Amino acid sequence: MRAYKIINLLNTLSSNEIKEFHSWIESQTIKNSPVFTKVVNLLINLKLNPNSNDDKLKIYKNIFPEEDYNSQKLRLIFSRLTKMLYTFIGEDKAVKPVLILKHLRKHHLTKLFEHQIEVEIKNLDNNFKFNEDFLSIKYQFLDENYRFKTTKKRHGEFNMELLEDNINLEFYFKKLKHACRILSIKSISKSSLNIKFLEGILNELAILDLNDYPTVELYYYNYLIQTENEDEVHFYKFQELLIRYNAQLNIDDLKDHFITAINYCIRKSNNGNDKFLEFLFEFYKKGIELSVFLEQEKLSRFTYRNIIEVGLKNKDFAFVAEFIENFTTRLEFKYQESFSNLEKGRLASKLLDFDMAWKYLAPLAFDDAIVDLATRVEKIKILYETRNYELMDYHLANFDSFINRKKNIGYQSEYYQHFSKYCKRLIKIEASQKRKIKLIIDEINSNSKLVEKKWLLEKYQNEYSTSKWN
């Protein structure tokens, strides 16, 4: 392989991690360490590519301006820098205190050990987020303390109760987290996965006071709202805990909880409970504030659309405009213009500026069939609003052909087919057909497989209010 691993590895680091890597190189007292830090700067800041012969020459001349180019020497620098980066990435800073304690205990440095264990436990309690990593490190500290104490006396309890509590909490935390993930998998695909010992854990947690362990309590309620979702009391408790203790969670646990909360609100909202649409919007806004939805500083185009969709449904058009302005650049570059125009068009349509909406939407087409269908729906709605029924009929015919051609949209095709059917009937309704319109309204109300149901009902209700009995 000609490609160097180093550029791919460096691209995974944040700007703060790059700074830490520089400091780490310097702290290792590595021979020629300025050379390595300079190479990192060239690759990151100047975007030089170690696979390009021209860029390799630039890198070499920047490092060794007085030397003739030596490809073997440069290759060795890249190779060594890659190994250093692997070491830096894999270095577990949390393990170092455990190794220090182990060293002090084995060499019977009693006073130093007693001082250091107190310092490390205090530091852990004050500075680490309470998760399985915290509990694992705490266990290692307590275990070292137990081993130390047993060398000093033969009898005693040796803080065994603390060890027992820590072991149980870590077990509860991991089992609940695993159970929530299994439930999440089961919600979108058939799975026969079962969770051993869970019933006993749930019975134990139901009687325990978890106030001192909010991150364990969060996964407990995460589990309950997925299994007892009709009981909204569990949701309100979960919501309260998540808002109050989000700062104590690491980003992975935070994402788990936000995904559960969002999915719960979507299900409730889809069942007609409008207050959960407001809750959903609040979770999205809080998630934006906490950078929950970002991966490597990038935002998924699907999350981008979902956030805007909920903002539009909540009629917070100022938020939507600001979100488009601030977060479009967080999309992958190839999606920025098309998805930005799609959402600007939808926003303009909501603001009843149909001419502007059409300018944004008319040229758009997407490789993703579902996104393309959603765009076509927006165009059809604009054509109805502007009374351009002839062009709307043409678009509906193309819409039907598109659905029939696409075999990869599965069950969703039925939802769009029903939308097309009611749109065609809408433009053919006559003012004297009040009874017929009422029957169609009842039919739409009872149809659970339909996109833009609310919009269609609104348009048919308008026709009904101006029509006459026949």
BAMIDO-24649 format. One record per residue: residue in one letter; y, z, x of N, C-alpha, C in turn. Coordinates in steps of 0.2 Angstrom, whole numbers, plus 5000, padded with zeros to 4 digits. Each point is the difference from the previous one (the first is absolute). Layout:
<recs>
AYZXYZXYZX ...
</recs>
This chain:
<recs>
M499450005004500650004996500650005004 R500549954999500650005004500550054998 A500050024993500550054998499950075003 Y500650035002500050065003500050054994 K499650065000500050054995500750045000 I500350005006500650045000500549994995 I500249934999500549994995499850024993 N499449994998499850024993500050085000 L499850045005500150075000500750025000 L500449975004500750035000500449994993 N499849944996500349994994499850054994 T499450045002499850054995500550065001 L500350015005500450065001500750004997 S500250054997500750014998500550005006 S500650004998500550015006500050075003 N499950054996499950065003499450015004 E499449974998499450005004500149965007 I500449954999500249965007500350055005 K500550034997500450055004499550055003 E499550034996499550055002499649975005 F499849935000499649975005500350005006 H500749985000500450005006499950065004 S500250064996500050075003499350015003 W499549984996499350025002499849965006 I500249945001499949975007500350035005 E500750024999500350045006499750075001 S499750034995499850065001499350005004 Q499749945000499350005003500149995008 T500649995002500149995008499549955002 I500049944996499649945002500449965005 K499649985005500349965005500349944997 N500649985002500449944997500150014993 S500150064997500250014993500649964998 P500549995004500649964997499849934998 V499549975004499849944999499749994992 F499650054999499750004993500550014994 T500450055001500650014995500449934999 K500149975006500449945000499649944996 V499450005001499549954996500150014993 V499950074998500150014993500649984997 N500650025003500649984998500149924999 L499749965005500049935000499649974993 L499550034999499549984995500350024993 I500350065000500350024993500749974999 N500550015005500749994998500149925001 L499749975005500149935000499549954997 K499550044996499549964996499749955005 L499950025006499649955004499350004999 N499649955000499349994998499649995007 P499550055001499650005006499549945000 N500049964994499549955000500449935002 S500650005000500449945002500150005008 N499949945002500150005008500750015002 D500549974996500750015001500250075000 D499750044995500250074999499750045006 K499449985002499750045005500449995007 L500249945001500549995006500650044999 K500350014994500650044999499950075001 I499450024998499850075001499950025007 Y499749965004499850015007500750005004 K500449954998500750005004500450064999 N500050024994500450064998499750065004 I499450015001499750055003500050005008 F499849945002500049985007500549945002 P500650015000500549945001499949975007 E499850035005499949985006499449965002 E499550014995499349985002499849934996 D499649965003499749944997499650034994 Y499949964995499650024994499350005002 N499750064998499350025001499650024994 S499749954997499650014993499550065000 Q499750005006499550055000500350075000 K500550015004500450065000500350024993 L500349954997500250024993499550014995 R499449975001499450014995499850085001 L500050025007499850075001500550054997 I500649985000500550044997499950014993 F499949944996499950004993499350044999 S499550005004499450034998500150085001 R500350025005500150075001500550034995 L500549964998500450024995499750014993 T499549964999499650004994499650065000 K499750025005499650065001500450064999 M500650005003500550064999500250014993 L500149944996500250014993499450024996 Y499449985002499450034996500050075001 T500150035006500050075002500550044996 F500649975000500650034996499850004993 I499849954997499850004993499550054998 G499550005004499450044999500150085002 E500650015003500150075002500150054994 D499650054999500150044995500450065002 K500650004999500450065002499850074997 A499749994994499950074997499450035003 V499649965004499450035003500250045006 K500549985003500250035007500050085000 P500450034994500050075000499350045000 V499549964996499350035000499750005007 L500149955004499749995006500350055005 I500750024999500350055004499750074998 L499950014994499750074998499350005002 K499649955000499350005003500050025007 H500549975004500150015007500150075001 L500550034997500250075001499450054998 R499749984995499450054998499550005005 K499849945002499449995005500150035007 H500750015001500250035007500250074999 H499950034994500150074998500850025002 L500449954998500750025001500350034993 T499850075000500150034993500750004998 K500550025004500750014997500349934999 L499849955004500349934999499749974993 F499350024999499749974994500350034994 E500150075000500350034994500749984998 H500449995006500649974999500049934997 Q499649965003499949934998499849984993 I499550044998499749994993500550024995 E500450055001500550024996500549954999 V500249975006500549945000499849944996 E499349985002499849944997499950014992 I499750054998499950014993500750004996 K500550035003500750004997500349935000 N499949975006500249935000499749954995 L499350014999499749964995500250024993 D500150064998500250024994500749974998 N500450005005500749984999500249935000 N499549965004500249935002499549954997 F499450024998499549954998500050004993 K499949944997499949994993499350024998 F499950034994499450034998499549954997 N499649985005499549954998499350015003 E499649955000499350025004500150015007 D500549965003500150015007500350075002 F500450024996500350075000499450055000 L499649994995499450054999499549995006 S499949945002499549995006500350045006 I500649995002500350035006500050074999 K500250034994500050074999499350035001 Y499549964997499350035001499950015008 Q500249955004499850005007500450065003 F500650014998500450065003499650064998 L499850014993499750064998499350015003 D499749945002499350005003500150035007 E500549975004500150025007500250085000 N500450024995500250074999499350044999 Y499649984996499450034999499550015006 R500049945004499650005006500350055005 F500750005000500350045005499950084998 K500050024994499950074998499350025001 T499549964999499350025001499950015008 T500449975004499950025007500350075002 K500450034996500350065001499750064997 K499649994994499750054997499449974996 R499550054999499449974997500050014993 H500450044997499950024993500749984997 G500049994993500749994997499949944995 E500549994996500049944995500349945003 F500450005006500249955004500449944996 N500450024995500349964995499649954997 M499450024998499549954997500349984993 E500350044997500349984993500549945001 L500450015005500549945001499649945001 L499550005004499649945002499749974993 E499750054996499749984994500549974995 D500550025000500649974995500249945003 N500049995006500249935003499549954999 I499450025001499449954999500049984993 N500150054995499949984993500649954998 L500650025002500649964999499949935002 E499849995006499949945003499549964996 F499450034998499549974996500349984993 Y500350044997500349994993500549945001 F500450005005500549955001499749935001 K499550005004499749935002499549984994 K499750044997499649984994500449984994 L500650034999500449984994500349935002 K500249995006500349945002499549945000 H499450025002499549955000499849984992 A500050054996499949994993500549964997 C500650015001500649964998499949935002 R499849995006500049935002499449964997 I499450044998499549974997500249984993 L500450044996500249994994500549945000 S500449995005500449945000499649945001 I499550005004499549945001499749994993 K499850054997499649994993500549974995 S500650015000500549984995500149925001 I499849975005500149935001499449965001 S499450045001499449965001499450054999 K499549974998499450044998499750035006 S499950065000499750045006499550064997 S499550015004499550054998500150065005 L500650005003500150065005500050064996 N499750055003500050074997500350055005 I500350064998500350045005499650074999 K499750025006499550065000500550065000 F499750054997500450075001500650014996 L500249944997500750004997500150054994 E499550004996500050054994500250075002 G499650025006500150075002500750015003 I500349955003500650005003500550014995 L500049964995500550004994499950074996 N499550025000499950074996500350055005 E500050005006500350055005500749995000 L500349945000500749995000500350024994 A499749994994500350024994500250074999 I499650055004500250075000500450025006 L500049965005500450025006500849994999 D500350045004500849995000500149955005 L500249944999500249955005500750005001 N500450044998500750005002500250005007 D499650035004500149995007499849945004 Y499649964996499749945003500249944995 P500649985000500249954995499749935001 T499849995006499749935002499350004997 V499750055000499350014997500149994993 E500550044997500150004993500249934997 L500349965004500249934998499449964999 Y499550005005499449964999499650034994 Y500050064999499750034994500349974994 Y500649994999500349974994500049935000 N500049975006499949935001499349984997 Y499550045001499349994997500150014993 L500350054997500050024993500349944996 I500649975003500349954995499649945000 Q499649995005499549945000499450014995 T499850064999499450014997500250034993 E500550044999500250024993500749984999 N500149935000500649974999500450014993 E499650024995500450014994500450075000 D499850045004500350065001500750005004 E500549994997500749985004500250065004 V499750064998500250065003499950005008 H499449975001499849995007500549955004 F500249954996500549955003500650045002 Y500350044995500650035002500050055006 K499450035000499950055006500049965006 F499649945000500049965006500749975002 Q500349984995500749985001500550055004 E499950064997500450055003499850025007 L499450005001499850025007500249945005 L499949944998500249945004500750005002 I500450014995500750005001500250065005 R499750064999500250065003499850005008 Y499449975001499650015006499949935004 N500449954998499849945004500250005007 A500550045002500150015007499550035004 Q499550034997499450035004499449965001 L500149944997499449955000500149955005 N499549985003500049945005500049944996 I500249945003500149944996499449974996 D499450015003499449984997499950044994 D500050075000499950044994500649984995 L500649995002500549984996499949944996 K499749955003499949944997499450004995 D499550045002499550024995500250024993 H500550055001500250044994500549954996 F500449965003500549964997499649944996 I499549985003499649944997499750034994 T499750065000499750034994500550014995 A500650035002500550014995500249944996 I500149945004500349944998499549974995 N499350005002499549974996499950044993 Y500150075001500050044994500549984995 C500649995003500649984995500049934998 I499749965003499949934998499550004994 R499550045001499550004994500350034994 K500450055001500350034994500549964997 S500449975004500549954998499749944996 N499549975003499649954996499850024994 N499850064999499850034993500550014995 G500649985002500650014996500450065001 N499950045005500350075001500649985004 D500649994997500649975004500350065005 K499950064999500350055005499649995007 F499449985000499749995006500249945004 L500449954996500349955004500650035004 E500350054997500650035004499750045006 F499450034999499750045005499849955006 L499749944998499849955004500649985005 F500649994997500649985003500250055005 E500050064998500150065005499650005006 F499349994998499650015006500149945005 Y500149944997500249945005500650025004 K500550034997500750015003499950055005 K499650064999499850055005499649975005 G499549964999499649965005500449965005 I500549974997500549965004500350055005 E500350054997500450055004499550035006 L499450014999499550035005499749955004 S500149934999499749955004499249994998 V499850024994499350014999499749935000 F500449954998499749934998500149955006 L500250035006500149965006499450005004 E499849945003499450005005500349965006 Q500150045006500349975006500749974998 E500350044996500749984998500149944995 K499449984998500049944995499850034993 L500249964995499950024993499649944997 S499450024997499649954997500449964994 R499949935000500449964995499850034993 F499450024999499750024993500450074998 T500150055005500350064999500849984999 Y500249965003500749974999500149984993 R499649964998500049984993499950054995 N499550055001499950054995500650054999 I500350015006500650055000500649964996 I500149945001500549964996499850004993 E499449994998499749994993500250074996 V499850055004500250074996500750015000 G500449985005500750014999500349964995 L499849944999500249954994499850034993 K499450035000499850034994500450064998 N500250045005500450064999500849984999 K500149935001500749984999500550035005 D499750015006500550035005500149945005 F500549954997500149945003500450015007 A500450055000500350015007499550025005 F499550044998499550025005499649945003 V499849954995499749945002500449965004 A500649994999500449965004500150035007 E500150065001500050045006499349995004 F499550014996499350005003499949935003 I500249954997499949935002500449995006 E500650025000500450005006499850035006 N499750064999499850055006499349995002 F499549974996499350005002499749935001 T500449954998499749935001499849995007 T500450035005499949995007499450035002 R499750054996499450045002499449964998 L500049944996499549964999499849965006 E499449985000499849955006500549944999 F500249975006500649955000499849944995 K499449985000499849944996500150014993 Y500050074997500150014993500750024998 Q500450015005500750034998500449954996 E500149945001500449964996499749994993 S499449985000499749984993500050064995 F499850065003499950064996500750034998 S500549995005500650024998500349964994 N499949945001500349954994499750024994 L499350015000499650014994500350074997 E500150055003500350064997500750004999 K500449965003500749994998500149964994 G499549954999500049964994499850054994 R499550045001499850054994500650044999 L500350035005500650044999500549974996 A500249945002500549964996499849994993 S499449984999499749994993500150074996 K499950055003500150074996500750014999 L500449975004500850014999500349954996 L499549954997500249954995500449945004 D499950005006500349945004499549955001 F499849964995499549965000500149945004 D500649985001500149945005499950025007 M500250065002499950035007499250015001 A499750034995499350015000499649935001 W500249954996499649945001500149975007 K500650015003500149975007499650035005 Y499950074999499550035005499349984998 L499850004994499349994998499749935000 A500449954998499849934999499649975006 P500350015006499649975006499450045002 L499950064998499450045003499349984997 A499650005005499350004999499650045005 F499550034998499650055005499349985001 D499750015006499349995001499650054996 D500250064999499750064997500049984992 A499549994997499949974993500450054995 I499950075001500250054996500850005000 V500350005006500750005001500349934997 D499649955001500349934998500050014992 L499550024997500050014993500550044997 A500250065004500550044998500749975000 T500149955005500649965001500049954994 R499549974999500049954994500250044993 V499750065000500250044994500750014999 E500450025006500750015000500449934998 K499749955003500449934998499949994993 I499450014997499949984992500550054996 K500050065002500550054996500749975001 I500249985005500749985001500149944996 L499549955000500149944996500050024992 Y499750054998500050024993500750034999 E500250045004500750044999500649955000 T499949945004500549955000499949944995 R499550024995499849954995499849935002 N499850005006499849935003499249994998 Y499949994994499350004997499649955003 E500349945001499649945002499750015007 L500550025004499750025007499650065000 M500150044996499550065000499349984998 D500049954995499349974998499749975006 Y500449965004499749975006499750055005 H500450055001499850065004499450034998 L499950014993499450044998499449955001 A500149944999499449955001499850015007 N500450005005499950005007499750075001 F500250054997499850075001499250014998 D499949964994499350004998499549975005 S500349945002499649965005499850045007 F500650045002499950045006499550054999 I500050044994499550054999499349975000 N499949944997499349975000499849985006 R500549985005499849985007499850065004 K500350054999499950065005499450044997 K499550005004499450044999500050075003 N500550025004500050065004500450054996 I500249994994500550054997499650054995 G499349984999499650054996500250014994 Y500050074998500150024993500749994998 Q500550005005500749994999500249944996 S499649955001500149934997500150014992 E499650044997500050014993500750034998 Y500350055004500650034999500649944999 Y500049965005500549945001499949954994 Q499349994999499949954994500350024994 H499950074998500350034994500749995000 F500350015006500850005000500249924998 S499649965003500249934999499949984992 K499550024998499849994992500650034996 Y500250065001500650034996500649965001 C500249985007500649965001500049944996 K499449965000500049944996500150014993 R499850054997500150014993500750034999 L500350035005500750034999500549944999 I499949945004500549955000499949954994 K499450024996499949954994500150044994 I500250075000500150044994500649974996 E499950004994500649984996500350064996 A500649994998500450054997499750034993 S499649964997499750024993499350035001 Q499850015006499350035001500050075002 K500350044996500150085001499350035000 R499649984995499350034999499649985007 K500049945002499649985006500250035006 I500750015000500350045006499750075000 K500050034995499750074999499350015002 L499649954998499350005002499949995008 I500549965003499949995007500250065004 I500650044997500250065003499450055000 D499750004994499450055000499449985005 E499949945001499549975004500250025008 I500649995001500350025007499950075001 N500250044996499950075000499350035002 S499549964997499350025001499749975006 N500449955003499749975006500150045006 S499550025003500050045006500049965007 K499949934999499949965006500649955000 L500650025002500549964999500650025005 V500349955003500550025005500749994996 E500550035002500750004996499950014993 K499650054998499950024993500750024997 K500350045003500750034998500549954999 W500049955004500549944999499849964994 L499449985000499749964994500250044993 L499850065000500250044994500750004998 E500450015005500850004999500249934997 K499749945003500249944998499849984993 Y499350024998499850004993500350044995 Q500250065002500450044996500749974998 N500349975005500649974999499949944995 E499549965001499949954995499850034993 Y499750055000499850034993500650034997 S500550035003500650034997500449944997 T500049945003500449954997499749954996 S499350014999499649954996500050024992 K499749964996499950014993499350004998 W499950044994499349994998499849934997 N499449985002499849944997499550014995 
</recs>
